[in-house]
Amino acid sequence: MKYMVHRLQVNSDNMQEKLQQFLGTLSGEVISIIPNVRPALLILGGTAKIDFLLIVEKIP
């Protein structure tokens, strides 16, 4: 079995749209989607942001 890992740059405004478009272009089976979560400090307190997604695809 062969696997390929793709990196998809996203932000909170376009995450769903970009992921949907990208998944439509894949020919293999999606094994996992891993978000890169980083902490962020705002005036009201701490939160987290997602910079990019790693998508693991099983190649046919």
Helices and strands as residue ranges (DSSP letters): E 2-9, H 15-25, E 29-42, E 45-59
